[in-house]
Amino acid sequence: MAGIRKRFGLVLLISLVLCAAIPDQRVEASGGPGVSVRTVTLNDFSALGAVALDTLTGRVFLAIGSVPGDSVAGRVHVLDSTTGALIRRLAVGGGDGTQLLAVDEAVGHVYVTASDGATSWLCILDGRSGRLLRTVSLGTAPRMGPVAIAVDQRASRVLVVSAYIFDPTGEAGSVSVLDSRTGRLLRTVTIGETPGALVVDARAGRAFILDRGTFAFHGDPTGHGSVYVLETASGRLLRTTSVGPTPSRIVDDPHAGRVLVLTPNAVDQDGIPRSGGSSVWTLDTTSGLLLRATRVWGNPLGLVIDSRADRAMVLATAARGDAAMVSILDTGSGQLLGRTNLDLHGHAASFEDVPSVQGASFPQGGQVGMGVVDERHGRAYFVSSDGPVVSVLDTRSGRLLATAALSPTSPPPPGEALGTGTALLALAAPACDIVVTKPKDRSIGLLDGATGVPRQTIAAGGLPYEMLVDELHGTTLVITLNGRISILRRSV
């Protein structure tokens, strides 16, 4: 603990120095019919990492890793979600790219993980001011680093999953369970070698951690994946449930009392799909028991849920990669109900795997990723990887309602290559606008959520990296890799 206290003092001192010298921002205002745009450019924006939003305080938290030549390793920028004003810039240490962020609005804290390759720790920030409150050890072994973090607001717990990411040894990973109010480490639980995604069901008081299973030297899976089920209040391991090989996604449906796990087609070292197919595994949230395994079509890449309609939708591509489809399942039973083919107008169907960030709880919307659901109106939206095509589906029937092909904007400046990132998608309720980024021409498209009709295109000014939706304050933020933040607000 002496080392942690010493590091805490150093981090706090550097934070105070940085806050006294916050760099200038460049602010621009623009817009058009229906939406106003405020653009903020940050001068210090190297190695952007995790992004989080506290909707109650209207604060955006950006984790910034270190790059060669940086004098300070590992920083967090705190911004106002409505104006983009930089409120605080502080050091958290680490800076090796392992910073993760989580928000507990119930206690007003934001949590930032950090690691220097030897030890890992958790920084607790005030959710309004961004002030560093305390730094605590995660209690992990040397060379382990954080890979996932989640909060159970009902149980006042923070869970951090760690693995040997700096020096892979084939040893077991762990879950650190901490009190979200005090930061006290309550328990460390040993889990599998390849842990990944983590979801929490606060209603059931359970946490679910995916483990991808074991792999041969050339990357072929040698066994099935697993789901570790923990009681969040005590941190006690309740059950380990076996699922298919290399599980890629896990989604919680608290209304149905189910957790769904997606396992894609396993492939060999040459990328050829093996037999066995792709499946969705339905687990009971209270017991963690496996209820059903359901085969789905195509090579699945994403999974979204409409809790009100008791539906899950699995986005997938065909084997040749130039066609897309959605499988529709009943979340309660796990039964496959049907399939809908998507018309991509000749665009690539390679929907890349991008993390989803939830800015506000449904039904208000706020989820960002390759697919998003509007539960109030029973709509699901899917975007192709390059962003020009958005498909609108009815979540209960799975029927394709509309397809919108966004027209390109002006090309990038001379000497600047086309973007190669993945499109992002967000639902900006209550206006029910669909916001989609188009990485190829670095632009932002706005569509009518009911009809899918394009309304407006706005220049992003850089390659879009992440989107956040602040429902409480009525803004959508598009963050680019070069430090440009576009704040969109629906005009009255």
Steps between C-alpha positions, in 0.01 A plus 500: 500500500795733552568489125137584423499791748822633349353468148181670619696801624695524174185470287322765708796741473523459122122543473514834679781618274310398187179666616686825551609493136200375300576558132286733288216359292380612161120533489294539182124530452310388190191311402214486258130427486397287797828476690763727651862390519764619742851380420779486758860413416729379778872565463614207715334190358760228438411131541126535567365201690177435690215754509219530756208732580340595832151608394403643840793741514533552124867408504699314235812307603770420244788264587821602324789252486866587461707512182881514464628833627209570738614649830184383680370144458128438505259793518127564523327802342171616654265703275157655523264302274300805390777753426809282460683715755806328646437488874799301620801309378666264742759222507402149604828320423555188295460632150554167324157500339321299771290785639134400531213718619176436689241733658292453815245782491342381827809592706635764261827326420691419182754216500817485291726197486873538443799268480872537445565139399597397851206607716144621437288749690164678495462879512171632641391840367222737599229478234441876482839666550720213379711542813710199600356363826715195563714229341472134602679182404312236298684224682607327178822309433792668316473529121121487511294782349131598504290380205144587613319707762136533608293647784204360695333815634247310712768300682753791503765287338769549234632191320826499306607200289876452453716266292867447414506742209858626544668160523257220398574196710188285468422571865155578636340843488321668789208723598555776758182593692507842668263719701396779262465756782832449678706312241581229754604169340254238624598188310714367215354206306704268277352430154620364163805587289331711230234718664337779303157661501318569827133585556306564821133430570425728796146364540629146552819611677715303260809562290584294190855474364579346163806278463597413143655163595837353413681529168773310318826673405370595152174641643253214453262459797569180693194511723173672574458843650347564839284747688595567863203603716572710810280637775585870485432586867742241639715432193440128550537276192164323459540301180709441189288427193651351184405653164633466146857582390627861488191682632507858369201683647290490814178701551274523803120518482382575856134513395505139379748386764738375233860542391584426136844396381605506135751247365609549137610239250835363612767531230829322441841666457419573132174676588278215373182453710487173689187293546272569793350827388421813695279500805328710764515352851217601736577500874277569801621817674436380855648150485732535201365170365506440125142485372546469125754514216356630171667483159486824302576591138823636358816620673361702792661826600256683725211440738236750619190458718156661518385419856149633445443279198686199649715482190870455426646579159829353376675685219707276272673490164490233235810289441603708198472823702285698256161436657351547846213350695333526840379199699206571736465308827258495793711604801294309754515161330800548270290373208600608148205682341628599159754679283506831312740574215644852481544696178841672514487650150831340410690623807720274710332291767814467710348641820811525714487417871486831686436550872158630596472790739170563673441866575152466650271219600223388268236582393653843457773359274865592508672178400775534243632231271420310182142448615267700724142451623220749562278310742228766517426467129609138448774579249849360448765674289808343341779675311752362249867530588569804282185681614309575179213252554265485799232228529186550713320190633188437706630323811197280565448367148849551363352661189726737305327841513747725320849516352685832476808546283687814607657703224871584530618844599805679363820290490779548756758778437782426251759266644264366765397137457144375525395381842515128572322482837166345585173692491336586832128516562297679768136574578449862607160488671256657573520647149565144374777612267748239387860620509750303290865571429650439157871431540585508128421869461522589872144620529192467721159411358164575663193294410135500602461210744150406385553501124877472460494802267833691507466853641845654514872431459764674712878493469664322794841657444683175569464124518208428739607288797208499744152640554318584822134595551410723796122466519462713810670802343387434141836466327683242287879511494714367215868466597773466238851363530657840437336666801198657330169467685173586326212571738165461324181647639155491340390853409170618640 
